[in-house]
Amino acid sequence: MNICGMKKQLRIAAISVVMAAVALGSATYAWFVTNSTVKATTGSISAQTNGMVLQIVSGDMPNHEDNREALTTASAVGNQISPSSTDNAKSWFVPATWSNTMVSSYKEASTNEKGLYSQGGNSYYAFAVGNYTVYTVKETGRADVYLNPDNPLVVTPSAGASENWFNKIKGSLRVGIVVDDDLKFVYSPTQPSSTETGNDVNATMGWSCVASAGDTTQVASYMHLYADNLVDQQNGNWAAAKNGTLYDKPAGQNGKAIDTNVGYNGTHIKVVIWMEGTDSDCVNVSDLDDAQKANPTFNVTLNLVGVATE
């Protein structure tokens, strides 16, 4: 298949991330003072492609041997997560001290590649992650990858999940897209509040995170998107333009590709999911103890498309 045969379709279908409840009980606070009560189980992290042009596999290497039509879905094993904070998806911060019920200082968690770290003799996950390789079916084809303009990220709860619980999950949820260790952008299903702050002594409204020095919070420096707003704070447009049933590059001069010239050898895409501890929605709500008894879960589906390069 040559570049003409690829047309402008090269669609990567949904990257689906299945995650479970974060326990927001009455004995906990924004950064979960009693960390032993925090549970957030990721069921699985899976990714799909349409298989016609682009393939996807878990791990760091493309698979050119197996039946290409079967290589349309890749999955990773999930894990539990606890609220954390980052500005780069590399350094992860968790609470170190509290002033009454407010987080007053932070420490950098020593996480492994899966987000696991130890604190107070217990083990926690700062994030959940899925690692994938996306590549073209034939050596002659190349594509740029963008967000799907329709439903770029969808979050859905499991049956029985309370509305209050689900709103808190959506509000503090962050999904980072990392390509070759470069954080491209962070997506949230809802816009962070511009009038409320999290449970931190030195709190920051809006897109917040712990500063690199670990002594306060700050406005996040990463590119960020939310809901249907797929243009970042520097006017970069990360969404492909829909052309009937096909896709083109974003209109104008501010198009931002997740990755460019993806070919037969593939590119590495990492999907990193965390609960932003400094967000105003990562707080205690009195009725969530009962809500979490049903072990509610939520699903995250990230939709990407590919546009053939000329």
C-alpha positions in Angstrom: 0.0 0.0 0.0 1.6 3.3 -1.1 0.9 6.8 0.2 -1.9 7.3 -2.4 -3.5 4.0 -1.4 -3.5 5.2 2.2 -5.4 8.3 1.1 -6.0 10.5 4.1 -7.8 8.0 6.3 -5.2 6.2 8.5 -7.5 6.1 11.4 -6.4 4.9 14.8 -9.5 3.8 16.6 -10.1 4.1 20.3 -7.5 3.7 23.0 -9.6 2.5 25.9 -8.6 2.6 29.5 -10.7 0.8 32.0 -10.2 2.1 35.5 -11.9 1.6 38.8 -13.1 3.7 41.8 -11.0 6.0 43.8 -12.2 5.8 47.4 -13.2 9.2 48.6 -14.3 8.3 52.1 -15.3 10.5 55.0 -12.0 9.7 56.8 -10.0 11.1 53.9 -9.2 14.5 52.5 -8.2 16.0 49.1 -4.8 14.3 49.3 -6.2 11.4 51.3 -4.6 12.0 54.7 -5.4 8.3 55.6 -3.8 6.7 52.5 -4.7 3.2 53.7 -8.3 4.0 52.8 -7.5 4.9 49.2 -8.3 2.4 46.5 -8.3 3.0 42.7 -8.1 -0.2 40.7 -7.3 -0.1 37.0 -9.0 -3.1 35.4 -7.1 -2.9 32.1 -5.6 -0.5 29.6 -6.3 -1.4 26.0 -5.8 0.2 22.6 -7.3 -0.5 19.2 -6.6 0.4 15.6 -8.8 -0.1 12.5 -6.2 -2.6 11.2 -6.5 -1.4 7.6 -3.4 0.8 7.6 -2.2 1.2 11.2 -1.4 -1.6 13.6 -0.9 -1.5 17.4 0.8 -3.8 19.9 1.7 -3.5 23.6 5.3 -2.9 24.3 8.1 -1.2 22.4 8.4 -3.2 19.2 6.1 -3.6 16.1 4.9 -7.0 15.2 5.4 -7.7 11.5 5.0 -11.5 11.8 1.5 -12.2 13.0 -1.8 -11.8 11.1 -2.1 -8.1 10.6 -5.9 -8.2 10.8 -5.6 -9.5 14.3 -3.3 -6.7 15.5 -6.1 -4.2 16.1 -6.2 -4.3 19.9 -3.5 -4.2 22.5 -3.9 -4.4 26.3 -2.0 -3.8 29.4 -2.7 -5.0 33.0 -4.2 -2.4 35.3 -3.3 -1.4 38.8 -4.4 0.6 41.8 -3.8 4.4 41.8 -3.7 7.0 44.5 -3.9 10.8 44.0 -0.6 12.3 42.9 0.7 15.4 41.1 3.0 16.0 38.2 4.0 18.7 35.7 5.9 16.5 33.3 4.7 12.9 33.8 8.3 12.2 35.0 8.4 13.6 38.6 5.5 12.6 40.8 4.7 14.3 44.1 2.6 13.1 47.0 1.8 14.7 50.4 4.6 14.9 53.0 3.0 16.9 55.8 -0.4 18.4 56.7 -1.6 21.4 58.6 -4.8 20.2 60.2 -6.5 18.7 57.2 -4.6 20.8 54.6 -1.6 19.5 52.7 1.3 21.7 53.7 4.3 20.1 51.9 5.2 17.5 49.4 7.7 14.9 48.6 8.7 13.3 45.3 7.6 9.7 45.1 10.2 7.2 43.9 8.0 5.5 41.3 8.9 2.6 39.0 7.8 2.5 35.3 4.4 1.3 36.4 3.9 4.1 38.9 4.5 2.0 42.0 6.1 3.6 45.1 6.3 3.0 48.8 5.2 5.2 51.7 4.8 4.5 55.4 5.5 0.8 54.8 2.7 0.5 52.2 2.8 0.4 48.4 0.8 2.7 46.1 0.5 3.6 42.5 0.9 7.3 41.5 -0.5 6.6 38.0 -1.7 3.9 35.6 0.0 3.5 32.2 -0.4 1.7 28.9 2.6 1.4 26.6 2.0 0.9 22.9 3.7 0.8 19.5 1.7 2.2 16.6 3.0 1.5 13.1 1.9 1.2 9.5 1.0 -2.0 7.7 3.4 -1.4 4.8 6.8 0.2 4.7 5.8 2.8 2.1 3.0 4.4 4.3 3.4 7.2 6.8 1.0 9.2 8.8 0.6 12.1 11.3 -1.4 11.3 14.4 -4.0 13.7 15.9 -7.0 13.6 18.3 -10.3 12.6 16.8 -12.4 15.7 16.7 -15.5 13.7 17.7 -15.4 12.4 21.3 -11.6 12.7 21.8 -11.9 11.3 25.3 -15.0 9.7 26.8 -15.4 8.8 30.5 -18.2 6.5 31.5 -19.0 5.0 34.9 -20.0 1.4 35.7 -23.6 0.5 36.6 -24.5 1.7 40.1 -21.9 4.4 40.3 -23.3 7.5 42.0 -23.4 10.8 40.1 -21.6 12.6 42.9 -18.8 10.1 42.9 -18.5 10.1 39.1 -18.4 13.9 38.9 -15.4 13.9 41.3 -13.6 11.3 39.3 -14.1 13.3 36.1 -13.1 16.5 37.7 -9.7 15.4 38.9 -8.9 12.9 36.1 -5.9 13.7 33.9 -4.8 11.8 30.8 -1.3 12.5 29.6 -0.1 11.5 26.1 3.7 10.8 26.0 5.7 10.0 22.8 9.2 8.9 23.3 9.3 10.3 26.8 8.0 13.7 25.7 4.7 14.8 27.3 2.7 16.2 24.4 -0.4 17.3 26.3 -2.7 16.6 29.2 -6.4 16.1 28.7 -9.2 16.4 31.3 -12.8 15.5 30.7 -13.9 18.8 32.4 -12.3 22.2 32.8 -10.6 22.7 36.2 -12.4 25.2 38.3 -11.2 28.9 38.0 -12.9 29.8 41.3 -12.1 26.9 43.7 -8.9 25.4 45.0 -7.8 22.0 46.3 -7.1 21.0 49.8 -3.6 22.6 49.9 -2.3 25.3 52.2 -0.7 27.0 49.2 -3.4 26.2 46.6 -3.7 27.2 43.0 -6.9 27.5 41.0 -7.4 26.0 37.6 -4.8 23.8 36.0 -2.7 23.1 39.1 0.2 20.8 40.1 3.0 20.6 42.7 6.0 22.8 41.8 9.3 21.1 41.0 10.7 22.2 44.3 8.0 20.3 46.1 7.2 23.2 48.5 4.0 24.7 46.9 1.6 24.4 44.0 1.7 26.2 40.7 -0.1 26.6 37.4 0.8 23.6 35.3 3.2 24.3 32.4 2.2 21.4 30.2 -0.1 22.0 27.2 -3.6 21.2 28.3 -7.0 20.4 26.7 -10.4 19.7 28.2 -13.9 18.5 27.1 -14.5 19.5 23.5 -11.8 22.2 23.6 -8.9 20.7 21.7 -6.9 23.9 21.3 -4.3 24.4 24.0 -3.4 27.6 25.9 -0.9 28.5 23.1 -3.5 28.1 20.4 -2.2 24.7 19.2 -4.9 22.6 17.6 -4.5 18.9 18.3 -7.6 17.7 16.5 -7.7 16.5 12.9 -10.2 18.2 10.6 -13.1 15.9 9.6 -13.7 15.7 5.8 -16.8 13.6 5.3 -15.8 10.1 6.6 -12.1 11.0 6.2 -9.7 13.2 8.1 -7.3 16.0 7.1 -4.7 18.0 9.0 -6.1 20.7 11.2 -7.0 23.9 9.3 -4.7 26.9 9.7 -1.1 27.2 10.8 -1.5 26.0 14.4 -2.0 22.3 13.9 -0.2 20.1 16.5 0.4 16.4 15.7 0.8 13.9 18.6 3.5 12.4 16.3 4.6 12.9 12.7 5.7 10.5 9.9 4.7 7.4 11.8 6.0 4.5 9.6 6.7 0.8 9.4 9.0 0.8 12.4 6.4 2.5 14.5 6.3 5.1 17.3 5.9 4.6 21.0 2.8 6.1 22.6 2.3 6.0 26.3 -1.1 6.8 27.9 -0.6 8.0 31.5 -3.6 8.4 33.8 -3.7 9.9 37.3 -5.9 11.7 39.7 -4.5 15.3 40.2 -4.3 15.7 43.9 -4.2 19.5 43.8 -7.4 19.8 41.8 -10.5 21.2 43.6 -12.4 18.1 42.8 -9.9 15.8 44.5 -11.7 16.5 47.8 -13.7 14.7 50.5 -17.4 14.3 50.0 -19.5 13.0 52.8 -21.7 10.5 50.9 -18.9 8.8 49.0 -18.2 6.2 51.7 -21.5 4.5 50.8 -21.0 5.1 47.0 -17.7 3.2 47.0 -19.0 0.1 48.7 -20.3 -1.0 45.3 -16.7 -0.8 44.0 -17.7 1.4 41.0 -15.5 1.7 38.1 -15.0 4.1 35.2 -13.9 3.6 31.6 -11.8 6.1 29.7 -11.7 5.9 25.9 -9.2 8.0 24.0 -9.8 8.4 20.3 -7.0 9.2 17.8 -6.9 9.5 14.0 -4.1 9.4 11.5 -3.7 11.6 8.5 -1.4 10.4 5.6 1.6 12.6 4.9 2.1 13.9 1.4 
